[in-house]
Amino acid sequence: MPEVSCRKSLKNIQSYAPAKTLEAIQEELGISNILRLAANENTMGSSPLVEIAIQKTIRNLYLYPDGMCTELRKKLADTYKLNSEQLIFSNGSFELISLIAQAYISEQDESIIPVPTFGWYKVVTLAMGGNVVEVPLKNHSINLEYVKNNINNKTKVIWLCNPNNPTGTIFDKTQLTNFLKSIPKNILVVLDEAYYEYATSENYPETSDLLELYSNIIILRTFSKVYGLAALRVGYGITSKKIITELNKVRLPMNVNGLAQVAALASLEDQNFRKLCVENNNRGKEYYYNVFKEMNFEYIPTYTNFIMVNIKEDSIQVANEILKRGISVRAGVEFNMPTWLRITIGRAEENIRLVEVLKDVLLN
Ligand SMILES: *Cc1c(COP(=O)(O)O)cnc(C)c1O
């Protein structure tokens, strides 16, 4: 039987597998009250101001949203001292990553991707018929020298996740500026900063300062992580007006829904809540560092709200045992780190619960 054939480039793509939903896991295992520490969500939730803002908007669901996110744009520019004309909003950073590929990657163009990293860069490159050049990390960190050594005249986009998911490591401003200075300006450099707010260290680069000097960079940030709005899907890019013009050509006209816009705006109004989340995360980090030291487990110091730990056993089995005890974490196998777990840092009592379960699984 003849069948409808899809575009050739889709043949090389495996469907992206996000972390299972809570409902799916609970049904599968027949247990309720599962704690999800697998997707780097903010278990503190979102600011109470968000709920109020959504309540107020709920009667206006019949109206199309503002395709330019005007109010949110103003507030965001104001909060982070950005130029409002250098912002583009998206249905989560996932969408923006797709838009970048749609606007810039043609067949046979190359994406350079340090691995392991966020999986979506590869999918969107392949979808456009581009080729992926994977570059290893060095000591769990993105090494910009390795990246540079893989540049050739087919290189189109370089995808840099900083801090890197899943390893939680960063490169600093000197490394980044030396790199940007030395590479051709017709290559687009994507700086995915999904964990920007958690990276409080002085070594973490403030990349928005670089926009004036480099017109070939785009910074990606999101409301899904520290602002706790993952369900609503709001991400944004900070880049040159020229790049925004091109991205707008492939963006859906009203890609950020109305509730998402008011929620994101409200979350920005509560910087105190953000501060509490970051402080909670910093305490959680220290807690895990101490526990892992005590247990003699190697871990990677993190600039994010998750931590990688080497439990020296098969991570799929261990993650399954942890799940049976009511907590979902990410096995390192998919990142080619088969004996590691990626654990989202939660509230103090959640971190304690995870450590109890981990000890129960590993020490018995
Ligand atoms: C979580 C995450 C995203 C996804 O963000 P959304 O805005 O929810 O689409 C993007 N990049 C990285 C590195 C992430 O970890």
Ligand as a Chemical Component Dictionary entry (heavy atoms), coordinates in Angstrom:
data_LIG
# 
_chem_comp.id                   LIG 
_chem_comp.type                 NON-POLYMER 
_chem_comp.pdbx_formal_charge   0 
_chem_comp.three_letter_code    LIG 
# 
loop_
_chem_comp_atom.comp_id 
_chem_comp_atom.atom_id 
_chem_comp_atom.alt_atom_id 
_chem_comp_atom.type_symbol 
_chem_comp_atom.charge 
_chem_comp_atom.model_Cartn_x 
_chem_comp_atom.model_Cartn_y 
_chem_comp_atom.model_Cartn_z 
_chem_comp_atom.pdbx_ordinal 
LIG C1 C1 C 0 13.995 23.458 30.981 1  
LIG C2 C2 C 0 14.853 23.883 29.869 2  
LIG C3 C3 C 0 14.322 24.525 28.758 3  
LIG C4 C4 C 0 12.849 24.530 28.503 4  
LIG O1 O1 O 0 12.294 25.666 28.812 5  
LIG P1 P1 P 0 10.779 25.994 28.454 6  
LIG O2 O2 O 0 10.836 27.464 28.533 7  
LIG O3 O3 O 0 9.959  25.331 29.507 8  
LIG O4 O4 O 0 10.443 25.494 27.098 9  
LIG C5 C5 C 0 15.173 25.039 27.789 10 
LIG N1 N1 N 0 16.500 24.851 27.895 11 
LIG C6 C6 C 0 17.037 24.193 28.924 12 
LIG C7 C7 C 0 18.495 24.006 28.990 13 
LIG C8 C8 C 0 16.227 23.671 29.938 14 
LIG O5 O5 O 0 16.777 22.972 30.925 15 
# 
loop_
_chem_comp_bond.comp_id 
_chem_comp_bond.atom_id_1 
_chem_comp_bond.atom_id_2 
_chem_comp_bond.value_order 
_chem_comp_bond.pdbx_ordinal 
LIG C1 C2 SING 1  
LIG C2 C3 SING 2  
LIG C2 C8 DOUB 3  
LIG C3 C4 SING 4  
LIG C3 C5 DOUB 5  
LIG C4 O1 SING 6  
LIG O1 P1 SING 7  
LIG P1 O2 DOUB 8  
LIG P1 O3 SING 9  
LIG P1 O4 SING 10 
LIG C5 N1 SING 11 
LIG N1 C6 DOUB 12 
LIG C6 C7 SING 13 
LIG C6 C8 SING 14 
LIG C8 O5 SING 15 
# 
